Amino acid sequence: MKETQEMLDFATKHNITPDIEVVPMDYVNTTSFRARHWQYIEQEMRIGRGSIM
């Protein structure tokens, strides 16, 4: 619990906020694909193997 509070305090101090999107149930599979796709792009950008352009 202490570590969770420390993480929340850090996020508050540095103005880090979640990015939330509310979608209808019939769109859940599409959003799941989009989340996996963006995670892959971010990982590739971090290790310098790819570009989104």
C-alpha positions as CSV (number, residue, x, y, z in Angstrom):
1,M,0.0,0.0,0.0
2,K,2.9,2.4,0.8
3,E,4.5,1.8,-2.6
4,T,1.1,2.5,-4.3
5,Q,0.7,5.8,-2.5
6,E,4.3,6.7,-3.4
7,M,3.5,6.1,-7.1
8,L,0.3,8.1,-6.9
9,D,2.2,11.0,-5.2
10,F,4.9,10.9,-7.9
11,A,2.2,10.9,-10.6
12,T,0.5,13.9,-9.0
13,K,3.7,15.8,-8.5
14,H,4.7,15.4,-12.2
15,N,1.2,15.9,-13.5
16,I,1.0,12.3,-14.9
17,T,-2.6,11.4,-15.7
18,P,-4.2,8.3,-17.3
19,D,-5.6,8.3,-20.8
20,I,-9.0,6.7,-20.7
21,E,-11.4,6.0,-23.6
22,V,-15.0,4.8,-22.9
23,V,-16.3,2.7,-25.8
24,P,-19.4,0.6,-26.4
25,M,-19.3,-3.1,-25.8
26,D,-19.4,-4.0,-29.5
27,Y,-16.2,-2.0,-30.0
28,V,-14.2,-3.9,-27.3
29,N,-12.4,-6.2,-29.7
30,T,-11.3,-3.3,-31.9
31,T,-10.0,-1.4,-28.9
32,S,-8.1,-4.4,-27.7
33,F,-6.4,-4.6,-31.1
34,R,-5.6,-0.9,-31.0
35,A,-4.0,-1.1,-27.6
36,R,-1.8,-4.0,-28.6
37,H,-0.8,-2.2,-31.9
38,W,0.2,1.0,-30.1
39,Q,2.1,-0.9,-27.4
40,Y,4.1,-2.5,-30.2
41,I,4.8,0.8,-31.9
42,E,5.9,2.4,-28.6
43,Q,8.2,-0.5,-27.9
44,E,9.8,-0.3,-31.4
45,M,10.3,3.5,-31.0
46,R,12.0,3.0,-27.5
47,I,14.5,0.5,-28.9
48,G,15.0,2.6,-32.1
49,R,14.0,-0.1,-34.6
50,G,11.1,1.7,-36.2
51,S,9.2,4.8,-37.0
52,I,5.5,5.5,-37.1
53,M,6.0,7.7,-40.2
